[in-house]
Amino acid sequence: MTAIEQTDAARPRGTRLPRRARRNQLLGAAQEVFVAQGYHAAAMDDIAERAGVSKPVLYQHFPGKLDLYLALLDQHCEALLLAVRTALESTTDNKQRVEATMDAYFAYVEDEGGAFRLVFESDLTNEPAVRERVDRVSLQCAEAISDVIAEDTGLSKDESMLLAVGLGGVSQVVARYWLSSESPVARDTAVGLLTSLAWRGIAGFPLHGTEG
């Protein structure tokens, strides 16, 4: 059950929940409010009302709005990194790896909770703690991709990292455009097109241990 689903299931005021379930419920309510309003326009009152709890209950779990936002950001940065790593480990076929990685970004962006907006479109990137988390997950995703590129092509770590940053950046930018433009192109078709574009470039590097 997702945090959003737990919010819906647990919203009636006065319901007692285990601490972890309450925390997840509050995170789900906060996600809805932050995604809809942005950080600056959102108020703890709005989040408490959305969760169906009193403000004192909300503050028992999160001392302030920034603490709540960071907890939510941590959750969804971890989800993105897990999705990318899972995609890379899903096959040993390199073209399929590229496609799976592209699709991981599309799936992340398409998720109905809109959590990608907290990671890729935050209105709080001038806050050092937010910027550090966003930069870190982008770097971690790129490192996961670059490890595979380096292993398969024999390129240096720095060269592989450049390609990995490009692959990850293109994936999330195109996925966000695809969603925001309400493109009539089906997701699997969009992923296939982007995979073909990326693969034509990556396939130009011979597999490690073979001659180009």
Sequence and secondary structure as in RCSB ss.txt:
>XXXX:A:sequence
MTAIEQTDAARPRGTRLPRRARRNQLLGAAQEVFVAQGYHAAAMDDIAERAGVSKPVLYQHFPGKLDLYLALLDQ
HCEALLLAVRTALESTTDNKQRVEATMDAYFAYVEDEGGAFRLVFESDLTNEPAVRERVDRVSLQCAEAISDVIA
EDTGLSKDESMLLAVGLGGVSQVVARYWLSSESPVARDTAVGLLTSLAWRGIAGFPLHGTEG
>XXXX:A:secstr
  HHHHHHHH STT    HHHHHHHHHHHHHHHHHHH TTT  HHHHHHHHT  HHHHHHH SSHHHHHHHHHHH
HHHHHHHHHHHHHHS S HHHHHHHHHHHHHHHHH TT THHHHHS TTTTSHHHHHHHHHHHHHHHHHHHHHHH
HHH   HHHHHHHHHHHHHHHHHHHHHHHHTT SS HHHHHHHHHHHHHHHHTTS  TTS  
